Amino acid sequence: MSHSSRNFKQRAHALVDRLPHDATWSDLIDYAMERQDMEEGSIDGESSRIAEEVLEEYEQIKTEVERSLAREDRGNG
């Protein structure tokens, strides 16, 4: 497997991991197409920067929620 294929698979896995638990195939396709547009430069720099900031903030919130849920699970178990 080439390096670029591994890199693509890693990015694809990361994309799926970022989706909410109730995501649909449509959500996945929309997000993947947006990501492709960003990588190809179809989205201007400002929009790309904003999208990355939103994604980073989402990741932080998701991590906080997951930690909180894990603490609750440990407390109930």
C-alpha positions, 0 to 999 in steps of 0.5 A, a space after each residue: 500500500 502506498 503512503 498516499 493510500 495509507 494517508 487517505 485511509 487515516 484521514 477517512 477514518 478521522 472523518 468518520 470518527 468526527 461524525 456525531 453518533 446519529 450521523 447518516 450516510 448523507 452526513 458523511 457524504 456532505 462532510 467528505 465533499 466539503 473536506 475535498 473542496 477544502 483540500 482542492 482549494 475550492 473553498 476560499 482561505 477565509 471559509 477554510 480557516 473558519 471551517 477548521 476553527 469550527 471543527 476544532 471547537 467541535 472536537 473539543 466539545 465532543 471530547 469534553 462530553 465523552 469524558 463527562 459521560 465516561 465519568 458518569 458511567 464509572 459512577 453508575 457502575 
